[in-house]
Amino acid sequence: MKLLILSDSHSNANALQTIWQKEHDSDYILFAGDMVDCGIFPKETVQWFMKHRKHLYAIKGNHDELILSLRNQPRIKTNSIYSDSHQFTVAQLSEEELDFLESLPREITFTIGDTDFYMCHTTDEFSTDVYLVEKQLSGCKLAPFFAERFASKFPDASSKKRVIIYGHSHLLWAASAGENCTVINPGSVSHQFIGGATPVRCAEYMVLEDGKISLCHADYTVPKTPEISSLFADSWQVQLAEMIYGK
């Protein structure tokens, strides 16, 4: 059994397609939220997940929820450096694609084989500070916290393997949280923030196959795109989009 574990694709359809070329023999796709926003191919990204929905376990992320909150009022500006991206994303998505995004839960539990899974985008305790916490604490220290925080999600799993999956921070790591329990963050399909706030082009993900976890990277092809500065007014948003797709 091979599981492809993804998170934070942020409208980067090209990175998704590149990963799938390498991992197309996966039996299931597990996605930990933030499907859209920030990038310039939201439609293609949502359509990619819709195409694979029969073998997909997926949840919403905070960016997905913000986009959905604007679906009936897309012209309202938000107090965010991503405001241009919010407007662009909502305008690109059809009602069917927005309905698909809306249908995703905020958290999910499921069983595959002999393993119970719990997946959320981030924790209530960490919220938007999860990145800072992860930078300060190693995965070995974080893993027991997550295991305790979500122990109630596995009331009948004492004899099974347990895997806790979350995303949000764009930091790739995995650690044991005691007997039969593993906590993982598959990083970001779209981009990283390594060593500071400057984004770095890099597609990261994980593969769980026959009980073995592999931390993976993929170099994706940058497509020909429209002039990004014509899409977004905010300079940081332009910088992020140009980093993902090239100038």
Backbone torsions as a table, in degrees:
resi	resn	phi	psi	omega
1	MET	NA	126.9	-178.9
2	LYS	-120.2	125.5	180.0
3	LEU	-114.7	129.6	174.8
4	LEU	-98.7	120.7	-174.1
5	ILE	-112.8	121.6	-174.0
6	LEU	-128.9	161.7	171.0
7	SER	-159.3	160.2	168.9
8	ASP	51.1	60.1	178.2
9	SER	-77.7	-25.8	172.1
10	HIS	44.5	52.8	174.1
11	SER	63.3	21.9	179.6
12	ASN	-98.9	77.5	-177.2
13	ALA	-64.4	-32.4	-178.4
14	ASN	-65.5	-39.9	177.2
15	ALA	-65.4	-40.5	177.6
16	LEU	-59.5	-46.3	-178.6
17	GLN	-64.2	-37.4	178.1
18	THR	-65.2	-44.3	178.1
19	ILE	-61.3	-42.7	-177.5
20	TRP	-66.2	-31.6	176.0
21	GLN	-60.4	-34.0	-179.4
22	LYS	-84.2	-31.4	-169.8
23	GLU	-121.3	30.0	-174.4
24	HIS	-68.4	-11.1	177.8
25	ASP	-88.6	10.1	179.3
26	SER	-68.2	141.2	179.5
27	ASP	-80.8	-34.6	179.4
28	TYR	-139.9	153.0	173.2
29	ILE	-114.3	127.7	177.3
30	LEU	-113.6	124.3	-174.9
31	PHE	-127.0	125.5	-171.3
32	ALA	-100.5	29.2	168.4
33	GLY	99.8	168.0	-173.2
34	ASP	63.0	62.8	178.7
35	MET	-70.8	-38.4	-173.7
36	VAL	-126.4	-180.0	179.5
37	ASP	88.0	150.6	179.7
38	CYS	82.2	-45.4	179.1
39	GLY	-90.8	-178.3	-172.9
40	ILE	-114.2	11.8	176.1
41	PHE	-125.4	56.9	-179.4
42	PRO	-64.6	-39.7	-178.9
43	LYS	-62.5	-49.4	-178.9
44	GLU	-63.3	-34.4	179.7
45	THR	-67.8	-49.2	179.3
46	VAL	-63.1	-40.3	179.2
47	GLN	-63.2	-34.5	177.6
48	TRP	-62.0	-45.5	179.5
49	PHE	-68.4	-38.1	177.4
50	MET	-61.6	-38.7	178.9
51	LYS	-60.7	-32.7	-175.8
52	HIS	-103.9	18.7	-171.3
53	ARG	-64.2	-25.4	-179.8
54	LYS	-66.2	-22.1	-178.0
55	HIS	-123.3	31.8	-171.6
56	LEU	-121.1	132.7	164.5
57	TYR	-114.4	119.1	-173.8
58	ALA	-144.7	154.9	178.3
59	ILE	-133.5	167.9	173.7
60	LYS	-81.2	154.2	168.4
61	GLY	-114.5	178.9	-177.8
62	ASN	-63.9	-35.0	177.6
63	HIS	-68.9	-38.3	177.6
64	ASP	-62.0	-43.8	-179.2
65	GLU	-65.2	-36.9	178.9
66	LEU	-66.2	-42.6	177.6
67	ILE	-60.1	-43.9	-179.5
68	LEU	-65.3	-32.0	178.6
69	SER	-67.4	-18.9	-178.4
70	LEU	-101.8	0.2	-171.1
71	ARG	-61.1	-30.6	179.0
72	ASN	-99.1	-0.1	178.8
73	GLN	-147.5	58.8	-170.8
74	PRO	-66.2	-14.1	-176.6
75	ARG	-89.1	-2.8	179.1
76	ILE	-77.0	125.5	178.1
77	LYS	-77.3	140.8	177.2
78	THR	-105.0	155.7	179.5
79	ASN	-83.2	76.0	-173.3
80	SER	-155.0	147.8	174.8
81	ILE	-66.9	-13.8	179.8
82	TYR	-96.4	10.6	-171.9
83	SER	-53.7	-43.6	178.3
84	ASP	-59.6	-40.9	-179.1
85	SER	-66.1	-36.9	178.0
86	HIS	-58.4	-50.3	-177.9
87	GLN	-62.5	-43.3	-179.6
88	PHE	-61.9	-45.9	-176.5
89	THR	-63.7	-48.5	-179.9
90	VAL	-58.7	-41.2	-178.0
91	ALA	-66.9	-28.2	-176.5
92	GLN	-81.0	-25.3	-171.6
93	LEU	-90.7	137.7	176.2
94	SER	-79.1	169.5	177.1
95	GLU	-61.8	-38.2	178.7
96	GLU	-63.3	-41.7	179.9
97	GLU	-69.8	-38.6	175.8
98	LEU	-66.9	-36.9	176.8
99	ASP	-63.2	-40.3	177.8
100	PHE	-62.2	-45.8	178.3
101	LEU	-61.1	-41.3	179.8
102	GLU	-64.2	-31.8	-176.0
103	SER	-72.1	-15.8	-177.9
104	LEU	-74.0	137.4	178.4
105	PRO	-77.0	167.3	175.7
106	ARG	-80.8	-25.8	176.7
107	GLU	-150.4	160.5	-176.4
108	ILE	-153.8	145.6	170.3
109	THR	-122.1	143.4	-179.8
110	PHE	-160.9	165.9	-179.6
111	THR	-125.6	131.5	173.8
112	ILE	-127.9	119.6	-177.8
113	GLY	61.9	-126.7	-178.8
114	ASP	-99.7	19.7	-175.3
115	THR	-124.6	132.5	173.1
116	ASP	-95.1	136.2	-178.2
117	PHE	-119.0	142.9	166.6
118	TYR	-127.1	133.2	-176.8
119	MET	-134.7	131.1	173.5
120	CYS	-141.4	167.7	179.7
121	HIS	-80.8	-43.8	174.5
122	THR	-157.0	174.6	-177.4
123	THR	-97.1	154.1	177.8
124	ASP	-60.5	-39.0	-177.5
125	GLU	-66.3	-38.8	-176.5
126	PHE	-87.2	-44.1	-179.7
127	SER	49.2	-130.9	-176.8
128	THR	-76.2	-5.8	179.9
129	ASP	-91.8	4.2	-174.6
130	VAL	-60.1	-36.2	-179.9
131	TYR	-61.1	-45.6	-179.0
132	LEU	-65.4	-39.2	179.5
133	VAL	-65.0	-43.0	-179.7
134	GLU	-65.8	-34.0	177.9
135	LYS	-67.0	-26.8	-176.7
136	GLN	-91.8	-27.4	-176.3
137	LEU	-118.5	142.2	177.1
138	SER	-74.4	161.5	177.1
139	GLY	-57.8	-33.3	-179.6
140	CYS	-63.5	-32.5	178.2
141	LYS	-82.6	-32.3	-179.7
142	LEU	-74.4	-35.8	-173.0
143	ALA	-56.9	-46.5	178.5
144	PRO	-61.6	-34.1	177.3
145	PHE	-60.9	-47.8	-179.7
146	PHE	-64.2	-41.9	-179.1
147	ALA	-60.5	-42.9	179.2
148	GLU	-69.5	-42.0	-178.4
149	ARG	-59.5	-35.2	-174.6
150	PHE	-112.3	18.5	179.8
151	ALA	-59.3	-34.1	-178.3
152	SER	-68.3	-15.1	178.9
153	LYS	-75.8	-13.5	-177.5
154	PHE	-125.2	60.6	-174.7
155	PRO	-65.3	-25.8	-176.2
156	ASP	-118.6	27.2	-171.4
157	ALA	-108.6	21.2	-174.4
158	SER	-61.0	-28.8	-178.1
159	SER	-99.3	3.1	-177.6
160	LYS	-110.5	165.4	170.7
161	LYS	-75.9	147.6	179.3
162	ARG	-128.6	137.6	176.8
163	VAL	-130.8	127.4	175.7
164	ILE	-107.8	126.5	-177.4
165	ILE	-121.6	133.5	171.5
166	TYR	-146.6	170.8	-178.5
167	GLY	-133.4	-128.9	170.6
168	HIS	80.6	-45.2	-172.5
169	SER	-86.3	-13.7	-176.6
170	HIS	64.9	24.0	179.3
171	LEU	-111.4	122.6	-176.2
172	LEU	-86.5	118.9	175.9
173	TRP	-162.6	160.1	175.7
174	ALA	-148.0	143.5	179.8
175	ALA	-154.3	151.2	175.4
176	SER	-76.6	140.3	176.9
177	ALA	-118.2	41.5	-178.7
178	GLY	103.0	-174.7	-175.1
179	GLU	-60.9	125.8	174.7
180	ASN	66.2	15.5	-179.5
181	CYS	-130.1	131.3	179.2
182	THR	-129.7	139.4	175.9
183	VAL	-114.2	132.2	-177.6
184	ILE	-138.0	147.3	169.9
185	ASN	-126.0	115.0	-174.9
186	PRO	-78.9	9.3	-179.4
187	GLY	74.0	-153.4	-178.2
188	SER	-123.4	133.0	172.2
189	VAL	-62.4	-30.8	-168.8
190	SER	-91.4	-55.4	-174.0
191	HIS	-164.1	160.2	-179.0
192	GLN	-116.8	164.9	171.1
193	PHE	-124.8	81.7	-173.4
194	ILE	-96.4	117.3	176.5
195	GLY	79.0	12.8	177.8
196	GLY	153.1	-163.0	-174.7
197	ALA	-84.9	-9.9	-179.0
198	THR	-74.4	120.6	-177.7
199	PRO	-68.7	150.2	-179.4
200	VAL	-125.7	129.7	-179.9
201	ARG	-73.3	116.1	179.9
202	CYS	-170.8	126.8	176.2
203	ALA	-95.9	121.0	179.6
204	GLU	-121.0	150.6	179.8
205	TYR	-166.3	179.1	178.3
206	MET	-130.6	155.9	171.4
207	VAL	-126.2	130.6	174.5
208	LEU	-115.2	110.0	-175.8
209	GLU	-132.4	120.2	179.3
210	ASP	52.2	42.0	176.1
211	GLY	84.2	-4.7	-178.9
212	LYS	-104.3	130.4	179.8
213	ILE	-97.2	130.1	175.5
214	SER	-117.8	129.2	175.5
215	LEU	-91.2	121.9	-167.3
216	CYS	-123.8	154.3	176.1
217	HIS	-131.8	152.1	177.6
218	ALA	-144.4	134.4	173.6
219	ASP	-92.2	120.5	-176.6
220	TYR	-105.2	154.8	179.9
221	THR	-78.3	133.3	178.6
222	VAL	-87.3	121.0	-177.2
223	PRO	-79.6	167.5	172.1
224	LYS	-73.0	127.8	-174.1
225	THR	-127.0	163.3	172.8
226	PRO	-68.1	167.6	178.1
227	GLU	-62.2	110.5	-172.6
228	ILE	-64.5	-34.7	-179.3
229	SER	-64.2	-17.5	177.0
230	SER	-83.4	-13.3	-179.4
231	LEU	-92.3	-34.6	-174.4
232	PHE	-127.9	138.7	179.1
233	ALA	-89.0	-32.5	-176.4
234	ASP	-71.3	130.5	-174.8
235	SER	-64.9	-36.9	179.9
236	TRP	-68.6	-39.0	178.0
237	GLN	-63.6	-39.8	176.5
238	VAL	-63.0	-43.5	179.7
239	GLN	-60.5	-43.9	-179.4
240	LEU	-64.7	-47.0	-178.9
241	ALA	-65.1	-39.3	178.8
242	GLU	-67.6	-33.3	176.8
243	MET	-65.0	-41.8	-177.9
244	ILE	-70.4	-41.4	-169.2
245	TYR	-113.9	-6.5	-178.9
246	GLY	87.8	154.5	-178.6
247	LYS	-81.2	NA	NA
